[in-house]
Amino acid sequence: MTNTKSNINPDEFYTISQKEFWLKWFSKLMFTLISVKLWGLIAGTWVSTYLLICHKMVVIGENSYELGINGTQWVTFNTTIWGLIFGMKEIFRVMEKKDKNDEKIIFEDNRTREQIARINASTTQQTSYSSKQPSYTAEGKEIVGTEPH
């Protein structure tokens, strides 16, 4: 019995011992490594960490300047960026599921409309015939349309 709530296609389900599992795993790893999101997260985290480690105050004349960022700024920047990227990923995942559900509903709705149209057509034909009194043969069978007697 298939589980209808699962996103896994039974034809694409492999165990660790199968070659196809490792091919799919390697493919997923490669797509993740070339992902812009991944490189954006790496670069953003690296730059912010560098600025945190190399943080110093520089005094020029009567003015002091902060070079780098402090711990609060580091946490704010990184949680915001990571939250946005993973939040958008989840939003896209939910919207994809919603689109698939909408597509299914539209398909079901169109199929239901076709069935209702067929029912209406068959009842319309029956009501047009029901206005006439039915004719019967000597054996008691009803004569329909242009049947010979």
C-alpha positions as CSV (number, residue, x, y, z in Angstrom):
1,M,0.0,0.0,0.0
2,T,1.4,3.4,-1.0
3,N,1.5,6.3,1.5
4,T,-0.3,9.2,-0.2
5,K,1.1,11.8,2.2
6,S,4.8,11.0,1.2
7,N,6.7,13.2,-1.3
8,I,8.8,10.2,-2.2
9,N,8.1,8.6,-5.5
10,P,8.3,4.8,-4.9
11,D,10.1,4.5,-8.2
12,E,12.9,6.9,-7.0
13,F,13.4,5.4,-3.5
14,Y,16.7,3.7,-3.1
15,T,18.6,2.2,-0.2
16,I,22.2,3.1,0.8
17,S,23.5,-0.1,-0.7
18,Q,22.2,0.7,-4.2
19,K,24.3,2.6,-6.7
20,E,21.5,4.9,-7.7
21,F,21.3,6.2,-4.1
22,W,25.0,7.4,-4.2
23,L,24.5,8.9,-7.7
24,K,21.5,10.9,-6.5
25,W,23.4,11.9,-3.3
26,F,26.4,13.0,-5.2
27,S,24.2,15.0,-7.6
28,K,22.4,16.7,-4.7
29,L,25.8,17.5,-3.2
30,M,27.1,19.1,-6.4
31,F,23.9,21.2,-6.9
32,T,24.3,22.4,-3.3
33,L,27.9,23.3,-3.8
34,I,27.2,25.4,-6.9
35,S,24.2,27.0,-5.2
36,V,24.3,30.8,-5.1
37,K,22.6,30.7,-1.7
38,L,25.4,28.5,-0.3
39,W,28.2,30.8,-1.6
40,G,26.3,33.9,-0.4
41,L,26.0,32.4,3.1
42,I,29.7,31.4,3.1
43,A,30.9,34.8,1.9
44,G,28.6,36.8,4.2
45,T,29.6,34.7,7.3
46,W,33.3,34.9,6.4
47,V,33.4,38.6,5.8
48,S,31.4,39.4,9.0
49,T,33.6,37.1,11.0
50,Y,36.8,38.7,9.6
51,L,35.4,42.2,10.5
52,L,34.6,40.9,14.0
53,I,38.1,39.4,14.6
54,C,39.9,42.5,13.1
55,H,37.8,45.0,15.1
56,K,39.7,48.0,16.3
57,M,39.3,51.6,17.1
58,V,41.3,54.3,15.2
59,V,41.7,57.8,16.5
60,I,42.3,60.5,13.9
61,G,42.7,63.9,15.5
62,E,39.7,64.4,17.8
63,N,37.6,61.8,16.0
64,S,37.5,58.1,16.7
65,Y,36.5,55.5,14.0
66,E,35.5,51.9,14.5
67,L,37.0,49.6,11.9
68,G,35.1,46.3,11.8
69,I,32.0,45.2,13.7
70,N,31.2,44.2,17.2
71,G,29.5,41.0,18.4
72,T,26.0,42.5,18.4
73,Q,26.4,43.6,14.8
74,W,27.8,40.2,13.8
75,V,24.9,38.3,15.4
76,T,22.3,40.7,13.9
77,F,23.8,40.5,10.4
78,N,24.2,36.7,10.3
79,T,20.9,35.8,11.8
80,T,19.2,38.2,9.4
81,I,20.9,36.9,6.3
82,W,20.5,33.2,7.3
83,G,16.9,33.8,8.4
84,L,16.0,35.5,5.1
85,I,17.6,32.8,2.9
86,F,16.2,29.8,4.8
87,G,12.9,31.6,5.3
88,M,12.5,32.3,1.6
89,K,13.5,28.6,0.9
90,E,10.6,27.5,3.1
91,I,8.2,30.1,1.6
92,F,9.1,28.7,-1.9
93,R,8.6,25.2,-0.7
94,V,5.1,26.0,0.7
95,M,4.2,27.9,-2.4
96,E,5.3,24.9,-4.6
97,K,3.1,22.6,-2.5
98,K,0.2,25.2,-2.8
99,D,0.6,25.3,-6.5
100,K,0.5,21.5,-6.8
101,N,-2.6,21.5,-4.6
102,D,-4.2,24.2,-6.7
103,E,-3.4,22.3,-9.9
104,K,-5.0,19.2,-8.4
105,I,-8.1,21.1,-7.3
106,I,-8.5,22.7,-10.8
107,F,-8.1,19.3,-12.4
108,E,-10.7,17.8,-10.0
109,D,-13.0,20.8,-10.6
110,N,-12.8,20.5,-14.4
111,R,-13.5,16.7,-14.1
112,T,-16.5,17.4,-11.8
113,R,-17.8,20.1,-14.3
114,E,-17.6,17.6,-17.1
115,Q,-19.5,15.0,-15.0
116,I,-22.2,17.6,-14.1
117,A,-22.5,18.5,-17.8
118,R,-22.9,14.9,-18.7
119,I,-25.6,14.4,-16.0
120,N,-27.4,17.6,-17.1
121,A,-27.2,16.5,-20.8
122,S,-28.6,13.0,-20.0
123,T,-31.4,14.4,-17.8
124,T,-32.3,17.0,-20.4
125,Q,-32.6,14.3,-23.0
126,Q,-34.7,12.2,-20.6
127,T,-37.0,15.1,-19.8
128,S,-37.6,15.8,-23.5
129,Y,-38.6,12.2,-24.0
130,S,-40.6,12.1,-20.8
131,S,-43.1,14.6,-22.2
132,K,-44.3,12.0,-24.6
133,Q,-46.2,9.0,-23.4
134,P,-44.1,5.8,-23.8
135,S,-45.3,3.2,-26.3
136,Y,-45.2,-0.5,-25.5
137,T,-45.1,-3.6,-27.6
138,A,-47.5,-6.5,-27.2
139,E,-44.9,-8.3,-25.0
140,G,-44.8,-5.3,-22.7
141,K,-41.4,-3.8,-23.8
142,E,-41.1,-0.1,-24.2
143,I,-40.5,1.3,-27.7
144,V,-37.6,3.8,-27.7
145,G,-36.8,6.1,-30.6
146,T,-37.4,4.7,-34.0
147,E,-37.3,1.0,-33.1
148,P,-39.2,-1.2,-35.4
149,H,-42.4,-2.6,-33.7
